């Protein structure tokens, strides 16, 4: 699996570089959704490599729960897998991310051209205001807004405390919130080189109309923890 993982990463990085160059070159001729469509080639290719090289398959349950039109997407965060898989499975999607990622040569520049909501984590109040304002605008313009509600990656099998902000965005904007949970960290663990063969399961919950962001954030967190426990148990 070490050599399989090495081959995977060689293809993963080189394909990311190639797509990043293409986006940077052609961005003047494409709108944001067209850039996202071009960028989706990379996660599709990566998913194929995971299956063929590392023997990691992806299974999605509950996909009929996905609403038509824009919504707020809330997920747990364990791996790098969800950050790219969601980019084409939920389309078009805009992601909340730390602005430091945009400073990475080529890849980060291309990422910035895809219309993410980038924030400075050192200024949380300003970051929250920016997320609420830009998130609302993205929803009104037909984009799905992705938020990893735990704020940072957790170990496999763990669910952290869910932030209230995506639930408040859903409440104030009037758009539905869609909770999802996955076990990607069990096969592609953060900061670990070797991949573990098996099946990544993604469970799509029922879309929720948010009226009480505090209590419903706790309900979704509890559902995510229970569902993840059932996957790993």
C-alpha positions in Angstrom: 0.0 0.0 0.0 3.0 2.3 0.5 3.9 2.1 -3.2 0.3 2.3 -4.3 -0.1 5.4 -2.1 3.0 6.9 -3.7 1.7 6.3 -7.2 -1.6 7.9 -6.2 0.1 11.0 -4.8 2.2 11.4 -7.9 -1.0 11.4 -10.1 -2.9 13.5 -7.5 -0.3 16.3 -7.4 0.6 16.3 -11.1 -3.1 16.4 -12.1 -3.8 19.2 -9.6 -1.0 21.2 -11.1 -2.2 20.6 -14.7 -5.8 21.7 -13.9 -4.5 24.7 -11.9 -2.5 25.9 -14.9 -5.5 25.4 -17.2 -7.8 27.4 -14.9 -5.2 30.2 -14.6 -4.8 30.4 -18.4 -8.4 30.2 -19.4 -10.1 32.1 -16.5 -10.5 35.3 -18.5 -12.8 33.4 -20.9 -14.9 31.6 -18.4 -17.4 32.6 -15.7 -17.2 31.1 -12.2 -19.5 28.1 -12.9 -17.6 27.3 -16.1 -14.3 27.4 -14.1 -15.8 25.0 -11.5 -16.8 22.7 -14.3 -13.3 22.7 -15.7 -11.9 22.2 -12.2 -14.2 19.2 -11.6 -12.0 17.2 -13.9 -9.4 16.9 -11.1 -11.6 15.4 -8.3 -13.2 13.0 -10.8 -9.8 11.8 -11.9 -8.7 11.6 -8.3 -11.7 9.5 -7.3 -10.9 7.1 -10.2 -7.3 6.8 -9.1 -8.4 6.1 -5.5 -10.5 3.2 -6.7 -8.1 1.8 -9.3 -4.8 2.3 -7.4 -5.7 2.2 -3.7 -8.8 0.0 -3.9 -10.9 2.7 -2.2 -14.5 2.9 -3.4 -17.1 5.5 -2.7 -20.7 4.8 -1.7 -23.4 7.4 -1.3 -26.6 6.8 0.6 -29.6 9.1 0.6 -28.8 11.0 -2.6 -32.6 11.5 -3.2 -32.5 13.9 -0.2 -30.4 16.4 -2.2 -32.6 19.5 -2.8 -32.9 21.1 -6.2 -31.4 24.5 -6.3 -29.0 26.1 -3.9 -28.7 25.2 -0.2 -26.3 25.3 2.7 -24.2 22.1 2.9 -22.9 21.0 6.3 -20.4 18.2 6.6 -18.0 16.7 9.1 -14.3 17.1 8.3 -11.8 14.2 8.5 -9.7 14.1 5.4 -8.8 15.8 2.1 -11.3 13.6 0.3 -14.4 15.6 1.1 -12.8 18.9 0.1 -12.5 17.7 -3.5 -15.2 15.1 -3.9 -17.9 17.6 -3.0 -16.7 19.9 -5.7 -18.2 17.9 -8.4 -20.8 15.7 -6.5 -22.6 18.9 -5.3 -22.5 21.4 -8.1 -22.0 24.3 -8.2 -20.4 24.6 -4.8 -18.5 27.4 -3.1 -16.4 26.6 0.0 -15.5 28.4 3.1 -11.8 28.2 3.6 -8.8 29.9 5.2 -7.2 32.5 3.0 -3.7 31.1 3.4 -4.6 28.3 0.9 -4.8 31.0 -1.8 -1.1 31.8 -1.5 0.0 28.3 -2.7 1.5 28.9 -6.2 -0.7 27.8 -9.2 -3.0 25.6 -7.2 -3.9 28.3 -4.7 -4.2 30.9 -7.5 -6.6 28.6 -9.4 -8.6 28.0 -6.2 -9.1 31.7 -5.8 -10.6 31.9 -9.3 -13.3 29.4 -8.3 -15.1 31.9 -6.1 -14.5 30.5 -2.5 -15.3 32.4 0.6 -11.9 33.0 2.1 -11.5 34.2 5.6 -8.8 35.3 8.1 -9.2 32.9 11.0 -7.2 35.3 13.2 -10.1 37.8 13.0 -13.1 35.6 13.8 -15.7 38.4 14.1 -14.8 39.8 10.7 -14.6 36.3 9.3 -18.2 35.6 10.5 -19.6 38.8 9.0 -17.9 38.0 5.7 -19.2 34.5 5.6 -22.7 35.6 6.3 -22.6 38.4 3.7 -20.9 36.5 0.9 -22.7 33.2 1.7 -26.0 34.9 1.3 -24.9 36.4 -2.1 -23.6 33.0 -3.3 -26.9 31.3 -2.4 -29.0 34.0 -4.2 -26.8 33.5 -7.3 -27.4 29.8 -7.4 -24.4 28.3 -5.6 -24.4 25.7 -2.9 -22.4 27.0 0.2 -20.2 24.3 1.8 -19.2 24.6 5.4 -17.2 22.1 7.5 -19.0 22.9 10.8 -16.3 21.5 13.1 -13.9 24.1 11.8 -10.9 21.7 11.5 -10.3 18.0 10.7 -11.1 15.4 13.4 -9.7 11.9 13.9 -11.6 9.0 12.3 -14.8 8.1 14.2 -15.0 11.5 15.9 -17.4 14.4 15.5 -16.5 17.7 17.0 -18.8 20.6 18.1 -20.7 22.1 15.2 -20.4 25.8 14.7 -23.7 27.8 14.6 -22.7 30.0 11.7 -23.9 27.8 8.7 -27.2 27.2 10.5 -27.6 30.9 11.0 -26.8 31.5 7.3 -29.5 29.0 6.4 -32.0 30.7 8.8 -31.4 34.2 7.7 -31.2 33.5 3.9 -34.3 31.2 3.9 -32.4 28.4 2.0 -32.5 24.8 3.2 -29.6 23.2 5.1 -28.4 19.7 4.0 -26.4 17.7 6.5 -24.0 15.0 5.3 -21.6 12.7 7.2 -18.8 10.4 6.0 -16.0 8.1 7.2 -13.3 9.2 4.8 -10.7 9.5 7.6 -10.8 5.7 8.0 -9.3 5.3 4.6 -7.6 8.7 3.8 -6.6 9.9 7.3 -5.4 13.5 7.5 -1.6 13.8 7.7 -1.1 10.1 6.9 0.7 9.0 3.8 -0.6 5.4 3.3 -4.2 4.9 2.2 -6.3 2.1 3.6 -8.4 0.0 1.1 -12.1 -0.2 1.7 -15.3 1.8 1.1 -15.8 5.5 1.9 -19.5 5.9 2.9 -21.2 9.3 2.5 -24.7 9.6 4.0 -26.9 12.4 2.9 -29.5 13.4 5.6 -32.8 15.0 5.1 -32.8 18.7 4.2 -33.8 21.0 7.1 -35.5 24.4 7.2 -33.7 26.2 10.0 -35.8 28.2 12.4 -33.7 27.9 15.5 -30.0 27.8 14.6 -28.7 26.9 18.1 -30.9 23.9 18.8 -30.9 22.6 15.3 -27.1 22.8 15.1 -27.0 20.5 18.1 -29.6 18.1 16.5 -27.5 17.9 13.3 -24.3 17.3 15.3 -26.0 14.5 17.3 -27.3 13.0 14.0 -23.9 13.1 12.5 -22.3 11.5 15.5 -24.9 8.7 15.7 -24.6 8.0 11.9 -20.8 8.0 12.0 -20.9 5.6 14.9 -23.2 3.2 12.9 -20.7 3.4 10.0 -17.6 2.6 12.0 -19.3 0.3 14.5 
